Amino acid sequence: MKIGLYFGSFNPIHIGHLIIASHVLNQTDLQQVWFVVSPQNPFKPASSLLNEYHRLHLVQLAVEDDIRLRASDIEFKLPKPSYTIDTLIYLKEKYPQHSFEIIMGSDSFQNLANWKNASLLINDYEFTVYNRPGFTINNSFGAKLRILEAPLLTISATHVRDNIKAGKTIRYLVPEKVREYIEANHYYQ
């Protein structure tokens, strides 16, 4: 099976993430998208993150009704912080019957050269990159690249968290089950 890996903190997952995943599946030959919840992104402070198991559960709630989408805790089993190349090597060993492709926005793709073992990623993996406003795709390092124009919303996890802290609704920004769970557990307050 050909699987797209959508890495992120998902702090929390929101409608924008789900729209991207669905669009990628509709526009490519990928058969599934796995939301790889990163316990600790090396580029983000760990103190700003909700516990990884809570974030994973929110992703599970968000994707449970779509067989094309899956929440993955694969990085929970690996050393922290999480590095994409380590995760890919582990997945290749654990699931040799699958092929994996990396899904990311053009903002993340711009920084690819700064990632751990970037040359190995570039040489061994394919990328599906969706355009994000203000971030031009420059493939000067010759990655195997598929560029998509995706429907984008200016929703961010930061915006969702800020609304919660301000006592505003997050209805329609996140799936309803996710909203209910966040509110019931007083996350991000």
Solvent accessible surface area in square Angstrom, and as a share of the most:
residue,aa,sasa,rsa
1,M,95,0.42
2,K,50,0.21
3,I,0,0.00
4,G,0,0.00
5,L,0,0.00
6,Y,14,0.05
7,F,38,0.16
8,G,18,0.17
9,S,6,0.04
10,F,7,0.03
11,N,7,0.04
12,P,0,0.00
13,I,0,0.00
14,H,10,0.05
15,I,45,0.23
16,G,10,0.10
17,H,29,0.13
18,L,27,0.13
19,I,52,0.26
20,I,8,0.04
21,A,0,0.00
22,S,32,0.21
23,H,34,0.15
24,V,0,0.00
25,L,16,0.08
26,N,103,0.53
27,Q,104,0.46
28,T,23,0.13
29,D,82,0.43
30,L,8,0.04
31,Q,102,0.45
32,Q,38,0.17
33,V,0,0.00
34,W,3,0.01
35,F,0,0.00
36,V,0,0.00
37,V,0,0.00
38,S,8,0.05
39,P,7,0.04
40,Q,53,0.24
41,N,34,0.18
42,P,52,0.32
43,F,132,0.55
44,K,97,0.41
45,P,92,0.58
46,A,53,0.41
47,S,113,0.73
48,S,58,0.37
49,L,29,0.14
50,L,29,0.15
51,N,73,0.37
52,E,29,0.13
53,Y,132,0.50
54,H,71,0.32
55,R,1,0.00
56,L,16,0.08
57,H,64,0.28
58,L,0,0.00
59,V,0,0.00
60,Q,79,0.35
61,L,30,0.15
62,A,18,0.14
63,V,7,0.04
64,E,95,0.43
65,D,123,0.64
66,D,38,0.20
67,I,162,0.82
68,R,77,0.28
69,L,17,0.08
70,R,92,0.33
71,A,18,0.14
72,S,5,0.03
73,D,52,0.27
74,I,9,0.04
75,E,2,0.01
76,F,31,0.13
77,K,112,0.48
78,L,29,0.14
79,P,109,0.68
80,K,105,0.44
81,P,41,0.26
82,S,10,0.06
83,Y,70,0.27
84,T,19,0.11
85,I,1,0.01
86,D,46,0.24
87,T,1,0.00
88,L,0,0.00
89,I,74,0.38
90,Y,64,0.24
91,L,0,0.00
92,K,107,0.46
93,E,130,0.58
94,K,96,0.41
95,Y,39,0.15
96,P,105,0.66
97,Q,118,0.52
98,H,39,0.17
99,S,59,0.38
100,F,19,0.08
101,E,2,0.01
102,I,1,0.00
103,I,3,0.01
104,M,11,0.05
105,G,3,0.03
106,S,0,0.00
107,D,35,0.18
108,S,40,0.26
109,F,2,0.01
110,Q,92,0.41
111,N,74,0.38
112,L,0,0.00
113,A,67,0.52
114,N,107,0.55
115,W,45,0.16
116,K,87,0.37
117,N,75,0.38
118,A,14,0.11
119,S,77,0.50
120,L,70,0.35
121,L,1,0.00
122,I,16,0.08
123,N,102,0.52
124,D,70,0.36
125,Y,14,0.05
126,E,72,0.32
127,F,1,0.00
128,T,0,0.00
129,V,0,0.00
130,Y,12,0.04
131,N,39,0.20
132,R,96,0.35
133,P,102,0.64
134,G,81,0.78
135,F,82,0.34
136,T,104,0.61
137,I,32,0.16
138,N,100,0.51
139,N,51,0.26
140,S,91,0.59
141,F,63,0.26
142,G,55,0.53
143,A,7,0.05
144,K,93,0.39
145,L,48,0.24
146,R,67,0.25
147,I,89,0.45
148,L,19,0.09
149,E,126,0.57
150,A,15,0.12
151,P,69,0.44
152,L,66,0.33
153,L,89,0.44
154,T,141,0.82
155,I,26,0.13
156,S,47,0.30
157,A,19,0.15
158,T,71,0.41
159,H,79,0.35
160,V,0,0.00
161,R,44,0.16
162,D,73,0.38
163,N,22,0.11
164,I,20,0.10
165,K,130,0.55
166,A,67,0.52
167,G,71,0.68
168,K,130,0.55
169,T,88,0.51
170,I,2,0.01
171,R,100,0.37
172,Y,178,0.68
173,L,30,0.15
174,V,4,0.02
175,P,25,0.15
176,E,70,0.31
177,K,83,0.35
178,V,0,0.00
179,R,26,0.10
180,E,88,0.40
181,Y,71,0.27
182,I,2,0.01
183,E,76,0.34
184,A,74,0.58
185,N,61,0.31
186,H,119,0.53
187,Y,22,0.08
188,Y,26,0.10
189,Q,138,0.61
